[in-house]
Amino acid sequence: MEGKETEGMLKMTTDKRQQKRSRSDREEERDRLSELPDCVVLHIMEFMDTKYAVQTCVLSKRWKDLWKRLTYLGFNTTLFNNVVKFNKFVSRVLSGRDGSVSLLNLEFTRRGMAEPKLFNRLMKYAVLHNVQQFTVSLNLSFRQSFEFRPYIFSCESLTFLKLSFNSFDTSIVALPGSLNMPALKSLQVEAVSFTARDNDYAEPFSTCNVLNTLILDGCSLHKDAKFLSISNSSLSSLTISGSFEGGAYKIALSTPNLSSLTVTGHNNHTISSACNLSFLEEVTIDTLGYTLFPNTDLLIISWLQVLTNVKILRLYSGTLLTILRDISNPVSVSTQPPCFVQLKSLILANQPSADISFEQLKRAVEYLLQNSPQRRID
């Protein structure tokens, strides 16, 4: 009897194990992804490049038209074998997408020669579908001209805009005299030119009432413009990166709430300010130790005389070499060193490529701080 009971118990245990295994197998065979609601699947698709998101339409009948409701579109030529296929794909997506769905984010990266017709259509589509974030990277280096229609600069829904044009000629893409983007908070433009309005100066940013961050990279003045006026009471962060192609010109600041300023690159602009920049927290200057433009003696010193309310000043060694060269110039004898009234921290960032000694550093520091109330700086 005991043997039969034991045999029965073993059989029951084996049956239970088999039942558990079969349930486990069924669980593994279930298509859990297809059971997800549309909103979750769409959210997952938002992390893909649009090419792969569209390809999901072959996985299920339910997913056939799901991509048409994407709020993020990302187009990148590196994922296509040739330009023709890329252009056709972009056109088909724009034509097939559900137009009733707002477009929150659009990214367009074109590594080769850009087609103005397709790009202008993309901009127009973005504006008509209430785009909020728009990022563009185009190669214009070997183009003599580019028909740029500034649809995007009248977009009332846009909060973030980045336009990066790789070009030897920064005048190919000219921004309008005024930017009508009332919701814009962050703007980054590379290799564009600024157009003058009625006067001889360009003042494109004054109508962007909530602009917080502005990055200008290798930009220039267009035709008759004499200087660039950066006038905006909401701006708190400004980066000015110069380039050989952009040249040198005058920049006038009217930014009373500016808290962060960064000046980099081959930067030989003359910088002035119509306000005392009393909220200026941090300034970083990282320019090369030589200049290729005329009449740039004491240029960096003249910048510092405008930025005397700064609290944290960061200078790179290339900048220090330029300052050392300038204070050795007889012209500097008649020029007063800057007077930093609120300076708390002076940071000297030495670069390996710069041959600058401790004695040179000491000399630069002594010059910069000789008129400052707080001679002992962290």
KEKE-3310 file (N, C-alpha, C; in steps of 0.2 Angstrom, whole numbers, plus 5000, padded with zeros to 4 digits):
npx = (5004:5009:5019:5011:5004:5014:5019:5007:5007:5019:5016:5005:5013:5021:5012:5007:5019:5020:5009:5012:5023:5017:5008:5018:5025:5014:5013:5025:5023:5014:5010:5015:5018:5009:4998:4999:4992:4988:4993:5004:5012:5015:5022:5034:5038:5042:5055:5062:5071:5062:5061:5062:5051:5041:5042:5037:5024:5022:5021:5009:4992:4985:4994:4996:4993:4997:5009:5006:5002:5012:5020:5033:5045:5059:5072:5086:5099:5109:5104:5100:5103:5104:5102:5090:5081:5080:5074:5062:5056:5054:5045:5034:5031:5027:5016:5008:5005:4994:4986:4979:4985:4995:5012:5025:5039:5053:5066:5079:5092:5104:5116:5123:5122:5110:5092:5083:5069:5063:5067:5061:5048:5047:5049:5037:5027:5030:5027:5013:5008:5010:5022:5034:5047:5061:5074:5088:5100:5111:5121:5129:5140:5146:5137:5132:5121:5105:5089:5081:5066:5059:5049:5048:5051:5040:5033:5021:5020:5032:5045:5058:5072:5084:5096:5108:5120:5131:5143:5153:5151:5142:5132:5123:5111:5100:5093:5077:5073:5066:5061:5046:5042:5034:5033:5046:5059:5072:5086:5097:5109:5118:5131:5123:5116:5113:5100:5098:5086:5076:5085:5103:5107:5106:5093:5086:5081:5072:5059:5056:5049:5050:5062:5076:5088:5102:5112:5125:5133:5147:5141:5136:5135:5122:5124:5120:5120:5127:5130:5126:5113:5109:5095:5085:5075:5072:5082:5094:5105:5119:5129:5142:5150:5164:5170:5181:5174:5163:5168:5172:5163:5153:5145:5131:5124:5109:5103:5097:5094:5104:5113:5123:5137:5146:5161:5168:5180:5187:5186:5183:5174:5168:5162:5149:5138:5122:5117:5121:5123:5119:5115:5124:5131:5141:5155:5163:5178:5185:5196:5207:5224:5229:5225:5217:5212:5212:5215:5212:5218:5219:5207:5200:5202:5194:5182:5181:5180:5167:5160:5161:5153:5153:5153:5159:5173:5180:5194:5203:5219:5223:5216:5222:5235:5233:5229:5241:5249:5243:5244:5257:5258:5262:5250:5242:5245:5239:5226:5214:5214:5201:5188:5183:5169:5161:5167:5170:5176:5190:5194:5207:5210:5221:5227:5234:5240:5245:5258:5262:5269:5271:5274:5269:5256:5254:5257:5247:5235:5238:5237:5223:5217:5220:5213:5202:5190:5190:5204:5209:5205:5195)
npy = (4994:5006:5008:5010:5022:5031:5030:5036:5049:5054:5054:5064:5075:5076:5079:5091:5099:5098:5105:5118:5120:5120:5131:5141:5140:5145:5158:5163:5162:5172:5187:5200:5213:5217:5218:5230:5246:5258:5271:5268:5261:5270:5279:5272:5271:5284:5285:5280:5281:5289:5281:5268:5267:5268:5256:5247:5245:5233:5223:5220:5220:5229:5239:5245:5258:5265:5273:5285:5293:5299:5310:5314:5316:5310:5312:5306:5306:5296:5284:5279:5272:5280:5297:5299:5289:5294:5306:5303:5295:5305:5313:5305:5301:5314:5316:5305:5306:5308:5323:5329:5328:5335:5341:5338:5337:5339:5333:5335:5329:5332:5325:5326:5335:5348:5348:5362:5363:5352:5354:5367:5363:5355:5364:5372:5362:5359:5371:5373:5362:5365:5364:5361:5359:5361:5354:5356:5351:5355:5353:5365:5368:5367:5374:5386:5394:5395:5392:5399:5399:5408:5401:5396:5406:5412:5405:5402:5392:5387:5382:5378:5380:5375:5378:5372:5376:5369:5378:5387:5400:5411:5420:5413:5408:5419:5427:5434:5451:5453:5441:5432:5424:5420:5411:5405:5399:5394:5396:5392:5395:5392:5398:5407:5423:5440:5451:5468:5480:5494:5503:5504:5493:5476:5468:5456:5448:5455:5453:5441:5437:5428:5422:5413:5407:5409:5405:5409:5404:5406:5416:5430:5447:5453:5460:5476:5478:5486:5483:5471:5470:5464:5463:5460:5457:5446:5437:5426:5418:5418:5413:5417:5412:5414:5414:5411:5412:5420:5432:5448:5460:5473:5471:5474:5474:5473:5468:5466:5456:5446:5432:5423:5422:5417:5417:5412:5403:5409:5424:5440:5451:5467:5471:5479:5487:5492:5492:5489:5476:5469:5457:5448:5432:5423:5422:5416:5415:5410:5411:5411:5413:5422:5434:5436:5447:5465:5479:5475:5477:5476:5470:5460:5465:5476:5470:5464:5476:5479:5470:5471:5468:5454:5439:5426:5422:5415:5411:5405:5398:5402:5414:5421:5423:5432:5443:5445:5449:5460:5469:5471:5480:5496:5504:5501:5507:5519:5514:5510:5496:5483:5485:5475:5474:5464:5452:5436:5424:5419:5410:5401:5392:5381:5376:5362:5364:5377:5387:5393:5401:5400:5413:5421:5419:5424:5437:5441:5439:5449:5460:5460:5461:5472:5484:5480:5479:5468:5461:5448:5434:5419)
npz = (5000:5004:4994:4983:4986:4987:4974:4968:4973:4968:4954:4954:4958:4947:4937:4941:4939:4926:4922:4926:4919:4906:4907:4909:4897:4888:4893:4889:4875:4873:4865:4872:4868:4859:4866:4873:4876:4863:4865:4873:4865:4854:4862:4864:4851:4849:4853:4842:4827:4813:4802:4806:4815:4806:4799:4807:4804:4797:4806:4812:4809:4816:4819:4807:4803:4814:4815:4809:4818:4826:4836:4836:4824:4816:4804:4796:4785:4786:4787:4775:4759:4748:4741:4734:4739:4752:4751:4745:4755:4766:4760:4758:4771:4776:4768:4772:4785:4800:4799:4809:4821:4832:4829:4839:4840:4829:4819:4808:4798:4786:4778:4766:4750:4752:4748:4743:4740:4747:4760:4763:4761:4772:4783:4782:4784:4797:4804:4801:4808:4821:4828:4841:4845:4835:4825:4815:4803:4791:4776:4768:4761:4748:4740:4729:4731:4740:4741:4753:4763:4775:4784:4796:4805:4809:4817:4830:4839:4843:4854:4855:4845:4833:4821:4811:4799:4789:4781:4770:4766:4775:4771:4764:4770:4776:4790:4794:4797:4809:4821:4823:4835:4848:4858:4859:4868:4868:4857:4844:4832:4818:4807:4800:4793:4799:4796:4792:4798:4797:4800:4801:4808:4814:4822:4828:4839:4848:4848:4853:4866:4877:4877:4883:4882:4871:4857:4847:4833:4823:4815:4804:4798:4787:4771:4771:4785:4799:4813:4826:4836:4851:4859:4872:4885:4893:4891:4898:4896:4886:4872:4862:4848:4838:4820:4806:4794:4798:4801:4808:4819:4826:4842:4851:4867:4875:4887:4901:4911:4909:4914:4911:4901:4887:4877:4863:4852:4836:4839:4836:4839:4843:4858:4867:4879:4883:4896:4913:4916:4929:4934:4931:4932:4928:4918:4903:4894:4880:4869:4855:4855:4846:4833:4818:4812:4808:4819:4832:4845:4862:4863:4871:4884:4883:4882:4895:4902:4900:4907:4921:4932:4934:4943:4944:4935:4921:4913:4899:4894:4881:4880:4890:4885:4875:4882:4890:4879:4875:4886:4885:4875:4870:4869:4879:4891:4892:4895:4907:4918:4920:4932:4943:4952:4959:4959:4964:4961:4952:4938:4931:4917:4911:4896:4888:4876:4876:4879:4893:4907:4925:4930:4920:4922:4934:4932:4923:4932:4942:4934:4930:4942:4949:4950:4957:4971:4980:4982:4986:4979:4977)
capx = (5000:5014:5022:5006:5003:5020:5018:5002:5010:5024:5012:5002:5018:5023:5006:5007:5024:5019:5004:5015:5027:5013:5006:5024:5026:5009:5014:5030:5021:5009:5013:5014:5019:5003:4993:4999:4988:4991:4997:5011:5016:5017:5027:5040:5040:5044:5062:5065:5071:5055:5062:5061:5044:5036:5043:5033:5017:5022:5021:5003:4986:4983:5000:4997:4992:4999:5015:5004:5000:5018:5021:5040:5048:5067:5075:5093:5102:5114:5101:5098:5108:5105:5098:5083:5077:5079:5069:5055:5053:5052:5039:5029:5029:5023:5009:5003:5004:4988:4987:4975:4989:5001:5019:5029:5047:5055:5073:5081:5099:5105:5124:5125:5119:5103:5088:5079:5062:5061:5068:5056:5042:5047:5048:5030:5023:5031:5023:5006:5006:5011:5029:5036:5054:5063:5081:5090:5107:5111:5127:5128:5147:5147:5132:5132:5115:5100:5082:5078:5060:5059:5042:5049:5052:5034:5029:5019:5020:5039:5049:5065:5074:5092:5097:5115:5121:5139:5144:5159:5148:5137:5127:5118:5105:5099:5087:5073:5075:5063:5058:5040:5041:5032:5034:5053:5063:5079:5088:5104:5109:5125:5132:5118:5118:5107:5098:5096:5079:5075:5092:5109:5109:5101:5090:5081:5078:5069:5051:5055:5047:5051:5069:5080:5095:5103:5118:5126:5139:5150:5136:5138:5130:5120:5124:5121:5120:5133:5131:5121:5110:5105:5091:5080:5075:5071:5088:5098:5111:5121:5135:5144:5156:5166:5173:5184:5169:5158:5171:5172:5158:5151:5139:5128:5120:5104:5101:5097:5094:5109:5117:5128:5140:5152:5163:5173:5182:5190:5181:5186:5169:5168:5156:5147:5132:5118:5115:5126:5123:5120:5114:5129:5134:5147:5158:5168:5181:5190:5197:5213:5229:5231:5220:5218:5208:5215:5212:5210:5222:5216:5200:5198:5202:5188:5176:5181:5178:5160:5158:5164:5148:5153:5154:5163:5176:5184:5198:5207:5226:5223:5214:5227:5241:5231:5229:5248:5252:5240:5247:5264:5258:5262:5244:5238:5247:5233:5220:5213:5212:5194:5187:5177:5166:5157:5170:5171:5180:5193:5197:5212:5210:5227:5227:5241:5243:5247:5265:5261:5272:5268:5276:5265:5249:5254:5257:5240:5231:5239:5234:5216:5214:5223:5208:5196:5190:5192:5210:5209:5200:5196)
capy = (5000:5012:5009:5013:5029:5035:5031:5041:5056:5056:5056:5070:5080:5077:5082:5098:5102:5099:5110:5124:5122:5122:5138:5145:5141:5149:5165:5165:5163:5178:5193:5205:5220:5219:5219:5236:5251:5262:5277:5266:5259:5276:5282:5268:5273:5291:5284:5277:5286:5288:5275:5261:5267:5267:5249:5243:5244:5226:5218:5219:5224:5235:5244:5247:5266:5268:5278:5291:5298:5300:5317:5315:5314:5311:5310:5306:5303:5291:5278:5278:5271:5286:5303:5299:5286:5298:5312:5300:5293:5311:5316:5300:5302:5320:5316:5300:5307:5311:5330:5332:5327:5341:5339:5341:5337:5337:5333:5334:5329:5330:5326:5328:5342:5348:5351:5367:5362:5347:5357:5372:5360:5352:5369:5374:5357:5360:5377:5371:5357:5367:5361:5364:5358:5360:5354:5355:5351:5354:5354:5369:5370:5367:5377:5394:5398:5391:5396:5398:5402:5408:5399:5394:5411:5415:5399:5404:5387:5384:5384:5377:5380:5374:5378:5372:5375:5369:5382:5392:5406:5412:5424:5409:5408:5426:5427:5440:5457:5451:5434:5432:5417:5422:5405:5403:5399:5392:5397:5391:5396:5392:5400:5411:5430:5444:5456:5475:5482:5500:5506:5500:5487:5470:5467:5450:5445:5459:5451:5435:5439:5423:5419:5412:5404:5411:5403:5411:5400:5407:5420:5436:5452:5452:5465:5483:5479:5488:5480:5467:5472:5458:5467:5456:5458:5440:5433:5425:5414:5420:5411:5419:5408:5417:5410:5415:5414:5425:5439:5452:5465:5475:5468:5479:5471:5476:5461:5468:5450:5441:5429:5419:5424:5413:5419:5406:5403:5415:5429:5447:5456:5472:5470:5484:5485:5498:5492:5487:5469:5469:5450:5443:5428:5419:5424:5411:5417:5404:5413:5409:5417:5426:5436:5437:5453:5471:5484:5471:5478:5477:5468:5456:5470:5480:5465:5464:5483:5479:5464:5472:5465:5447:5436:5421:5424:5409:5413:5400:5401:5406:5421:5425:5425:5438:5448:5447:5452:5467:5474:5473:5485:5503:5507:5499:5512:5524:5511:5507:5489:5483:5485:5470:5476:5459:5446:5431:5418:5420:5403:5401:5386:5381:5371:5358:5367:5384:5387:5399:5399:5403:5420:5424:5418:5429:5444:5442:5440:5455:5466:5460:5462:5478:5489:5477:5480:5462:5458:5441:5430:5411)
capz = (5000:5004:4987:4978:4988:4985:4967:4966:4975:4963:4948:4955:4958:4940:4933:4943:4936:4918:4921:4927:4913:4900:4908:4908:4889:4885:4895:4884:4868:4872:4862:4877:4865:4855:4871:4876:4872:4857:4868:4876:4859:4851:4866:4862:4844:4849:4854:4836:4821:4810:4797:4810:4817:4800:4797:4812:4801:4794:4811:4814:4806:4821:4819:4800:4803:4820:4815:4807:4824:4829:4837:4835:4817:4815:4798:4795:4779:4787:4788:4769:4754:4743:4743:4731:4744:4758:4749:4744:4762:4769:4756:4759:4778:4777:4765:4775:4792:4802:4800:4815:4827:4833:4829:4845:4839:4822:4818:4801:4797:4779:4778:4759:4747:4754:4743:4746:4740:4752:4767:4764:4763:4779:4788:4781:4787:4804:4806:4800:4813:4828:4830:4847:4845:4828:4825:4808:4802:4783:4773:4762:4760:4741:4736:4727:4733:4743:4742:4760:4764:4782:4787:4804:4810:4811:4821:4836:4844:4843:4860:4854:4838:4832:4814:4810:4792:4788:4775:4769:4765:4780:4769:4760:4774:4780:4794:4793:4802:4815:4822:4826:4838:4854:4863:4859:4874:4866:4850:4842:4825:4816:4800:4796:4793:4802:4791:4795:4797:4794:4802:4799:4813:4814:4829:4826:4844:4852:4848:4856:4873:4883:4875:4889:4880:4864:4855:4840:4831:4817:4812:4801:4796:4780:4767:4774:4792:4802:4819:4828:4843:4855:4864:4875:4893:4896:4890:4904:4894:4879:4869:4855:4845:4832:4815:4801:4789:4800:4801:4815:4819:4833:4845:4856:4871:4879:4890:4908:4915:4907:4920:4909:4895:4885:4871:4861:4845:4833:4841:4836:4839:4848:4862:4871:4883:4885:4903:4918:4917:4936:4936:4928:4937:4926:4911:4901:4888:4877:4862:4853:4858:4841:4829:4810:4810:4810:4824:4838:4851:4869:4862:4877:4889:4882:4884:4902:4905:4900:4911:4927:4937:4934:4950:4942:4928:4919:4907:4896:4893:4875:4881:4894:4881:4871:4887:4891:4873:4875:4891:4884:4870:4873:4869:4885:4896:4893:4896:4913:4918:4922:4939:4945:4959:4963:4958:4969:4959:4945:4937:4925:4914:4907:4891:4887:4870:4877:4883:4898:4913:4931:4930:4916:4925:4940:4929:4921:4937:4945:4930:4930:4949:4952:4952:4960:4978:4983:4979:4987:4975:4977)
cpx = (5004:5017:5017:5004:5008:5020:5013:5004:5015:5021:5009:5007:5020:5018:5006:5013:5023:5014:5007:5019:5023:5010:5012:5025:5021:5010:5020:5028:5016:5013:5011:5014:5012:4997:4993:4995:4991:4995:5004:5015:5019:5022:5034:5043:5043:5052:5066:5066:5064:5056:5060:5054:5039:5036:5039:5026:5016:5021:5014:4998:4985:4988:5000:4997:4994:5004:5012:5002:5006:5018:5029:5042:5056:5069:5082:5095:5106:5111:5098:5104:5109:5100:5091:5078:5075:5073:5062:5052:5051:5046:5033:5026:5025:5016:5005:5002:4997:4989:4983:4979:4995:5008:5023:5036:5049:5062:5075:5088:5101:5113:5126:5122:5112:5099:5083:5072:5060:5062:5063:5049:5041:5046:5040:5026:5024:5027:5016:5003:5009:5017:5031:5044:5057:5071:5083:5097:5108:5118:5126:5135:5149:5141:5133:5126:5110:5094:5079:5072:5059:5052:5043:5049:5046:5029:5028:5020:5027:5042:5056:5067:5082:5093:5105:5116:5129:5140:5150:5157:5142:5131:5121:5111:5104:5093:5083:5075:5072:5060:5052:5038:5040:5033:5041:5056:5071:5081:5095:5104:5117:5126:5126:5120:5112:5106:5096:5089:5079:5082:5097:5111:5104:5099:5084:5078:5073:5061:5050:5055:5049:5058:5073:5087:5096:5111:5119:5133:5142:5145:5139:5133:5128:5120:5126:5121:5127:5135:5125:5119:5106:5101:5085:5080:5074:5077:5092:5105:5113:5128:5136:5151:5158:5169:5176:5179:5164:5161:5170:5167:5156:5144:5137:5123:5115:5100:5101:5097:5099:5113:5123:5131:5146:5154:5169:5175:5186:5186:5184:5180:5170:5162:5155:5140:5129:5116:5121:5127:5124:5119:5119:5133:5141:5149:5163:5171:5186:5191:5205:5218:5232:5225:5222:5215:5212:5211:5209:5214:5217:5208:5197:5197:5196:5182:5175:5178:5170:5157:5160:5159:5149:5155:5159:5166:5181:5187:5203:5214:5227:5221:5219:5233:5239:5231:5236:5251:5249:5243:5254:5264:5258:5255:5240:5240:5242:5226:5219:5211:5205:5194:5181:5175:5163:5161:5172:5176:5183:5197:5201:5212:5216:5226:5234:5244:5246:5253:5265:5264:5268:5268:5271:5258:5249:5253:5250:5235:5232:5236:5226:5213:5216:5218:5202:5196:5192:5198:5211:5203:5201:5198)
cpy = (5006:5013:5012:5020:5033:5036:5036:5048:5058:5058:5062:5076:5082:5080:5089:5102:5103:5104:5117:5126:5124:5129:5143:5146:5145:5156:5167:5166:5169:5184:5199:5212:5222:5220:5226:5241:5255:5268:5274:5264:5265:5279:5278:5270:5280:5290:5282:5283:5284:5282:5269:5261:5266:5259:5245:5241:5237:5221:5216:5223:5230:5240:5247:5255:5269:5274:5285:5296:5300:5308:5319:5312:5315:5308:5311:5302:5297:5284:5275:5277:5277:5292:5303:5295:5290:5303:5309:5298:5299:5313:5311:5301:5308:5320:5311:5301:5310:5318:5333:5331:5332:5337:5342:5342:5335:5338:5331:5335:5327:5331:5328:5334:5342:5351:5356:5366:5357:5351:5363:5369:5357:5358:5371:5369:5358:5366:5376:5366:5358:5364:5365:5364:5357:5360:5352:5356:5350:5356:5358:5371:5371:5370:5384:5398:5393:5395:5395:5402:5402:5406:5399:5400:5415:5410:5401:5399:5385:5387:5383:5376:5379:5373:5378:5371:5375:5372:5387:5399:5407:5416:5420:5409:5415:5426:5434:5445:5456:5444:5434:5425:5419:5417:5403:5404:5398:5393:5396:5391:5396:5393:5403:5419:5434:5450:5462:5476:5489:5504:5502:5495:5482:5469:5462:5448:5448:5457:5445:5436:5434:5420:5419:5411:5406:5409:5405:5408:5402:5411:5426:5441:5452:5459:5472:5484:5481:5485:5476:5469:5466:5462:5462:5456:5451:5435:5432:5421:5415:5417:5414:5416:5411:5412:5414:5417:5420:5432:5442:5458:5467:5472:5472:5475:5475:5471:5462:5462:5445:5439:5425:5421:5420:5415:5415:5407:5409:5421:5436:5452:5461:5472:5476:5483:5492:5498:5489:5480:5467:5462:5445:5439:5425:5421:5419:5414:5412:5406:5411:5414:5422:5428:5437:5443:5459:5474:5480:5472:5479:5475:5465:5460:5474:5476:5466:5470:5483:5475:5465:5469:5458:5445:5430:5422:5418:5411:5407:5403:5404:5413:5425:5427:5431:5444:5450:5451:5459:5472:5475:5478:5492:5507:5506:5503:5517:5521:5508:5500:5489:5483:5481:5471:5470:5452:5442:5425:5420:5413:5403:5394:5385:5375:5368:5362:5374:5383:5393:5397:5402:5410:5424:5424:5423:5436:5446:5443:5447:5461:5466:5462:5469:5484:5486:5478:5474:5459:5451:5437:5423:5409)
cpz = (5000:4998:4983:4980:4986:4978:4964:4968:4970:4956:4949:4955:4951:4936:4935:4940:4929:4917:4922:4921:4907:4901:4907:4900:4886:4887:4890:4877:4867:4869:4867:4873:4862:4860:4874:4872:4867:4860:4870:4870:4855:4855:4865:4855:4844:4850:4848:4831:4817:4805:4800:4812:4812:4798:4802:4809:4798:4799:4813:4810:4810:4821:4812:4800:4809:4820:4812:4812:4828:4830:4837:4828:4817:4808:4797:4789:4780:4787:4781:4764:4749:4744:4740:4736:4750:4757:4748:4751:4766:4766:4758:4767:4779:4774:4769:4782:4794:4803:4806:4821:4827:4832:4834:4844:4832:4821:4811:4800:4790:4779:4771:4757:4749:4748:4746:4746:4745:4759:4768:4765:4770:4784:4787:4784:4795:4807:4806:4805:4820:4831:4836:4847:4838:4828:4818:4807:4794:4781:4767:4759:4752:4737:4735:4730:4736:4744:4749:4761:4772:4786:4794:4808:4811:4814:4828:4841:4846:4850:4860:4847:4837:4824:4813:4802:4792:4781:4776:4768:4770:4777:4765:4764:4778:4784:4793:4798:4809:4816:4826:4829:4846:4860:4863:4865:4873:4859:4849:4835:4823:4808:4796:4797:4796:4797:4795:4794:4794:4795:4799:4803:4813:4822:4829:4833:4849:4853:4851:4864:4879:4881:4881:4887:4872:4862:4848:4838:4824:4812:4809:4800:4789:4776:4770:4781:4795:4809:4821:4835:4846:4860:4866:4882:4896:4895:4896:4902:4887:4877:4862:4853:4838:4827:4810:4796:4791:4801:4808:4814:4826:4835:4851:4861:4875:4882:4898:4913:4913:4913:4918:4902:4893:4878:4869:4854:4842:4833:4841:4836:4844:4852:4867:4874:4884:4892:4907:4919:4925:4938:4933:4933:4935:4919:4909:4895:4886:4870:4861:4855:4852:4837:4822:4808:4812:4816:4830:4844:4857:4868:4868:4883:4889:4883:4892:4906:4905:4905:4918:4933:4938:4941:4949:4935:4927:4912:4905:4894:4886:4876:4885:4890:4877:4876:4889:4885:4873:4880:4890:4878:4873:4874:4876:4891:4898:4894:4903:4913:4921:4930:4941:4952:4963:4962:4964:4967:4952:4944:4930:4923:4909:4903:4889:4881:4871:4882:4887:4905:4919:4932:4926:4919:4930:4937:4927:4926:4941:4941:4931:4937:4952:4954:4955:4968:4982:4979:4980:4984:4976:4970)
residu = (MET:GLU:GLY:LYS:GLU:THR:GLU:GLY:MET:LEU:LYS:MET:THR:THR:ASP:LYS:ARG:GLN:GLN:LYS:ARG:SER:ARG:SER:ASP:ARG:GLU:GLU:GLU:ARG:ASP:ARG:LEU:SER:GLU:LEU:PRO:ASP:CYS:VAL:VAL:LEU:HIS:ILE:MET:GLU:PHE:MET:ASP:THR:LYS:TYR:ALA:VAL:GLN:THR:CYS:VAL:LEU:SER:LYS:ARG:TRP:LYS:ASP:LEU:TRP:LYS:ARG:LEU:THR:TYR:LEU:GLY:PHE:ASN:THR:THR:LEU:PHE:ASN:ASN:VAL:VAL:LYS:PHE:ASN:LYS:PHE:VAL:SER:ARG:VAL:LEU:SER:GLY:ARG:ASP:GLY:SER:VAL:SER:LEU:LEU:ASN:LEU:GLU:PHE:THR:ARG:ARG:GLY:MET:ALA:GLU:PRO:LYS:LEU:PHE:ASN:ARG:LEU:MET:LYS:TYR:ALA:VAL:LEU:HIS:ASN:VAL:GLN:GLN:PHE:THR:VAL:SER:LEU:ASN:LEU:SER:PHE:ARG:GLN:SER:PHE:GLU:PHE:ARG:PRO:TYR:ILE:PHE:SER:CYS:GLU:SER:LEU:THR:PHE:LEU:LYS:LEU:SER:PHE:ASN:SER:PHE:ASP:THR:SER:ILE:VAL:ALA:LEU:PRO:GLY:SER:LEU:ASN:MET:PRO:ALA:LEU:LYS:SER:LEU:GLN:VAL:GLU:ALA:VAL:SER:PHE:THR:ALA:ARG:ASP:ASN:ASP:TYR:ALA:GLU:PRO:PHE:SER:THR:CYS:ASN:VAL:LEU:ASN:THR:LEU:ILE:LEU:ASP:GLY:CYS:SER:LEU:HIS:LYS:ASP:ALA:LYS:PHE:LEU:SER:ILE:SER:ASN:SER:SER:LEU:SER:SER:LEU:THR:ILE:SER:GLY:SER:PHE:GLU:GLY:GLY:ALA:TYR:LYS:ILE:ALA:LEU:SER:THR:PRO:ASN:LEU:SER:SER:LEU:THR:VAL:THR:GLY:HIS:ASN:ASN:HIS:THR:ILE:SER:SER:ALA:CYS:ASN:LEU:SER:PHE:LEU:GLU:GLU:VAL:THR:ILE:ASP:THR:LEU:GLY:TYR:THR:LEU:PHE:PRO:ASN:THR:ASP:LEU:LEU:ILE:ILE:SER:TRP:LEU:GLN:VAL:LEU:THR:ASN:VAL:LYS:ILE:LEU:ARG:LEU:TYR:SER:GLY:THR:LEU:LEU:THR:ILE:LEU:ARG:ASP:ILE:SER:ASN:PRO:VAL:SER:VAL:SER:THR:GLN:PRO:PRO:CYS:PHE:VAL:GLN:LEU:LYS:SER:LEU:ILE:LEU:ALA:ASN:GLN:PRO:SER:ALA:ASP:ILE:SER:PHE:GLU:GLN:LEU:LYS:ARG:ALA:VAL:GLU:TYR:LEU:LEU:GLN:ASN:SER:PRO:GLN:ARG:ARG:ILE:ASP)
# end
